[in-house]
Amino acid sequence: MDQITEIRIEEVFDEENDQHYYWIYYFKNEEVKIIGKSSVKPQCYKQTARYVK
């Protein structure tokens, strides 16, 4: 099974190019995987699902 150990959202202020955006990425099996770049702040929430047999 894959191991996603961390999910990050970083706010970037690029003054040189006059840009403001968010980088979204995660660490999967000790590698960084980029999800994307957004001009809108992503909403974060936690959802828990339990499955019973």
N, C-alpha and C positions, 0 to 999 in steps of 0.2 A: 504494500500500500504506500502511496506517496505521502510525504510529510511536508505540509505547509506549516512552517514554524513562525512566520511573521508576515503581516500585511501592513504596508505603510502608505501614507498619503503625505507628500511633501509640498508645501506651498513655496512657489518660486517667484521672486521679484527680479526680473532681468532688466536692470536699469539701462544697460548698454543698448538693448534692442527695444526698450519701452514695452515690455511684456509682463503679464502677471498670469500664472497658470498653476495647475496642480499636477504633479507626477504621481501616478498610482502604480505600485508594484508589490511583489511578494517574493518571499524566499521559499523555494520548493526544492527539497532534496539538496540543500546547501547551495543552490544556484538562484540568482536573481532573475525573475521573470517580469517583464514590463507589461502591465495591463493597458496603460494608455496615458494620455495627456488631456487635461480638461480645463476649459476656461471658467467652468462653474464648480464651486466647492461641492464635492460629493457628500451625500448624507450617509452617515454610518449608523448601523444598528446591529443588534445581536438577536439571532433567532435560534431557538433550541428545539430540536425535534427528537422525540423518543419513540422508538418502535418496539412494540411488545408482541411476542408470539402467543 
